[in-house]
Amino acid sequence: MFSTDIAIIGGGPVGIFAAFQAGMLGMKAHLFESSNALGGQCAALYAEKPIYDIPGLPEVKAIDLVQNLIKQASPFKPQYHTLAEVIHLSRQEGRWLLESSSHLKVAAKAVLITAGGGLLVPNKPPLEKISEFELSGSIAYKVDSIEEYRDKDVLIAGGRDSAADWVNSLCGIARKIFFVHRREKFKCTLSSLEKITEACEKGLVEMICPAQILGIEGENGVIEKVKIGFPDKSEREVLVDKVLFFFGLKTALGPIGSWGIKLHSGRIIVEQETCQTNLSGIYAAGDIAFYPGKLKLILSGFSEVATALHHAYSEVFPGQAMHLQHSTDKGLPSA
Ligand SMILES: Cc1cc2nc3c(=O)[nH]c(=O)nc-3n(C[C@H](O)[C@H](O)[C@H](O)COP(=O)(O)OP(=O)(O)OC[C@H]3O[C@@H](n4cnc5c(N)ncnc54)[C@H](O)[C@@H]3O)c2cc1C
């Protein structure tokens, strides 16, 4: 079992920033992330997209923001545990005891929950052999690297912004994109749709709608063809190398809902002045935290982290007065 000052639940941008902020306050931190990588929504949903509203960074790719946050926290050597969903939280001998799905146990003086929308799980179509294609990377629900799609024939299915955005982002990189949606109308911005129409005129994209994917055929994870069905019961086959499904994500609060923490519509109620929950020593920040007027933005999460950890100082260092110190005065630990 590990012992630490602060346990952070969730390795999205807000959780990683918490690892930095904890270090600045002299606190040891262990961070649990349920998925196999840090970065939360930034890494899982829009890694390659530029973000424009991070103060001081006029434009930053989501994945680069994540990498920068990890670099910023690195002087403090936080302990990151990926594939470690926190499933139990209990009070034992004056400490908070956390247990993960990977059987890791950490005793902490205070806990900061930065679990975002909870566990992010993509909605999957009910197709045969889907896991075989997922394992080989032929079927995916997000784009990890644009280069994987270079000069490939790609089918993108979905009707919302994420699907349309990726049609445009991969246009000119993929050899050809088949854009399949079950309805005639798309729920995406008009400008995205206009760009796609232009790409269709150039032969780079073919829109197939209204239509549904009936099945995917292939061997050993390699796709041979995708069967598509139309409302008049006719069928068509397309030959593609890769398929991307953007059918939205399910978010599940998971075990957090059973820890006795007060919730509002699946989010954790915090007192805005401290970011503390109804349980003393348990804080929340980022998308998971709720208070009247809350904005679900990365910059709000960063500010909440600072509030929470400055307040948690008295639990981590009882009897020691907290003096606000600027980073310019404090500096960083030498390497
Ligand atoms: C397409 C898109 C574009 C966006 N663009 C912007 C933008 O331009 N500007 C902006 O400010 N915001 C933007 N956002 C919103 C922004 O991504 C979120 O506000 C931000 O990711 C919240 O960060 P977070 O760390 O609180 O949560 P998340 O990023 O959701 O990370 C939470 C992490 O906690 C993990 N987790 C959950 N439960 C557990 C558990 N029990 N144990 C361990 N780990 C757990 C999850 O796996 C996840 O990795 C965008 C969102 C989307 C979807």
The ligand as an SDF file (V2000), in Angstrom:
LIG
                    3D

 53 58  0  0  0  0  0  0  0  0999 V2000
  -14.9850   17.7990  -28.8690 C   0  0  0  0  0  0  0  0  0  0  0  0
  -14.6850   18.6150  -27.6320 C   0  0  0  0  0  0  0  0  0  0  0  0
  -14.0620   19.8410  -27.7650 C   0  0  0  0  0  0  0  0  0  0  0  0
  -13.7890   20.6040  -26.6260 C   0  0  0  0  0  0  0  0  0  0  0  0
  -13.1640   21.8170  -26.7770 N   0  0  0  0  0  0  0  0  0  0  0  0
  -12.8680   22.5460  -25.6640 C   0  0  0  0  0  0  0  0  0  0  0  0
  -12.2240   23.8230  -25.7830 C   0  0  0  0  0  0  0  0  0  0  0  0
  -11.9500   24.2990  -26.8890 O   0  0  0  0  0  0  0  0  0  0  0  0
  -11.9330   24.5120  -24.6340 N   0  0  0  0  0  0  0  0  0  0  0  0
  -12.2550   24.0260  -23.3810 C   0  0  0  0  0  0  0  0  0  0  0  0
  -11.9510   24.6640  -22.3800 O   0  0  0  0  0  0  0  0  0  0  0  0
  -12.8800   22.8310  -23.2520 N   0  0  0  0  0  0  0  0  0  0  0  0
  -13.1960   22.0900  -24.3520 C   0  0  0  0  0  0  0  0  0  0  0  0
  -13.8490   20.9000  -24.2110 N   0  0  0  0  0  0  0  0  0  0  0  0
  -14.2060   20.4540  -22.8460 C   0  0  0  0  0  0  0  0  0  0  0  0
  -12.9520   19.9150  -22.1240 C   0  0  0  0  0  0  0  0  0  0  0  0
  -12.3860   18.8540  -22.8540 O   0  0  0  0  0  0  0  0  0  0  0  0
  -13.3540   19.4570  -20.7270 C   0  0  0  0  0  0  0  0  0  0  0  0
  -13.8350   20.5810  -20.0150 O   0  0  0  0  0  0  0  0  0  0  0  0
  -12.1220   18.8830  -20.0040 C   0  0  0  0  0  0  0  0  0  0  0  0
  -11.6410   17.7310  -20.6510 O   0  0  0  0  0  0  0  0  0  0  0  0
  -12.4730   18.5320  -18.5610 C   0  0  0  0  0  0  0  0  0  0  0  0
  -11.3130   18.0280  -17.9890 O   0  0  0  0  0  0  0  0  0  0  0  0
  -11.3680   17.0700  -16.7180 P   0  0  0  0  0  0  0  0  0  0  0  0
   -9.9400   16.7220  -16.4120 O   0  0  0  0  0  0  0  0  0  0  0  0
  -12.2360   17.6860  -15.6830 O   0  0  0  0  0  0  0  0  0  0  0  0
  -12.1690   15.7710  -17.2070 O   0  0  0  0  0  0  0  0  0  0  0  0
  -11.9100   14.7290  -18.3810 P   0  0  0  0  0  0  0  0  0  0  0  0
  -11.1330   15.3220  -19.4800 O   0  0  0  0  0  0  0  0  0  0  0  0
  -13.2600   14.1670  -18.6720 O   0  0  0  0  0  0  0  0  0  0  0  0
  -11.0090   13.6240  -17.6860 O   0  0  0  0  0  0  0  0  0  0  0  0
  -11.5280   12.8370  -16.6340 C   0  0  0  0  0  0  0  0  0  0  0  0
  -10.7320   11.5520  -16.5390 C   0  0  0  0  0  0  0  0  0  0  0  0
  -11.1270   10.8440  -15.3540 O   0  0  0  0  0  0  0  0  0  0  0  0
  -11.1080    9.4510  -15.6220 C   0  0  0  0  0  0  0  0  0  0  0  0
  -11.9570    8.7770  -14.6270 N   0  0  0  0  0  0  0  0  0  0  0  0
  -13.3040    8.8700  -14.4770 C   0  0  0  0  0  0  0  0  0  0  0  0
  -13.7140    8.1120  -13.4360 N   0  0  0  0  0  0  0  0  0  0  0  0
  -12.5840    7.5420  -12.9170 C   0  0  0  0  0  0  0  0  0  0  0  0
  -12.3430    6.6520  -11.8240 C   0  0  0  0  0  0  0  0  0  0  0  0
  -13.3270    6.1820  -11.0310 N   0  0  0  0  0  0  0  0  0  0  0  0
  -11.0610    6.2500  -11.5760 N   0  0  0  0  0  0  0  0  0  0  0  0
  -10.0330    6.6970  -12.3530 C   0  0  0  0  0  0  0  0  0  0  0  0
  -10.2160    7.5330  -13.4010 N   0  0  0  0  0  0  0  0  0  0  0  0
  -11.4700    7.9600  -13.6740 C   0  0  0  0  0  0  0  0  0  0  0  0
  -11.6400    9.3560  -17.0580 C   0  0  0  0  0  0  0  0  0  0  0  0
  -11.2040    8.1500  -17.6720 O   0  0  0  0  0  0  0  0  0  0  0  0
  -11.0020   10.5980  -17.7120 C   0  0  0  0  0  0  0  0  0  0  0  0
   -9.7580   10.2880  -18.3260 O   0  0  0  0  0  0  0  0  0  0  0  0
  -14.1420   20.1230  -25.3300 C   0  0  0  0  0  0  0  0  0  0  0  0
  -14.7680   18.8720  -25.1970 C   0  0  0  0  0  0  0  0  0  0  0  0
  -15.0480   18.1270  -26.3350 C   0  0  0  0  0  0  0  0  0  0  0  0
  -15.7200   16.7910  -26.1600 C   0  0  0  0  0  0  0  0  0  0  0  0
  1  2  1  0
  2  3  1  0
  2 52  2  0
  3  4  2  0
  4  5  1  0
  4 50  1  0
  5  6  2  0
  6  7  1  0
  6 13  1  0
  7  8  2  0
  7  9  1  0
  9 10  1  0
 10 11  2  0
 10 12  1  0
 12 13  2  0
 13 14  1  0
 14 15  1  0
 14 50  1  0
 15 16  1  0
 16 17  1  0
 16 18  1  0
 18 19  1  0
 18 20  1  0
 20 21  1  0
 20 22  1  0
 22 23  1  0
 23 24  1  0
 24 25  2  0
 24 26  1  0
 24 27  1  0
 27 28  1  0
 28 29  2  0
 28 30  1  0
 28 31  1  0
 31 32  1  0
 32 33  1  0
 33 34  1  0
 33 48  1  0
 34 35  1  0
 35 36  1  0
 35 46  1  0
 36 37  1  0
 36 45  1  0
 37 38  2  0
 38 39  1  0
 39 40  1  0
 39 45  2  0
 40 41  1  0
 40 42  2  0
 42 43  1  0
 43 44  2  0
 44 45  1  0
 46 47  1  0
 46 48  1  0
 48 49  1  0
 50 51  2  0
 51 52  1  0
 52 53  1  0
M  END
$$$$
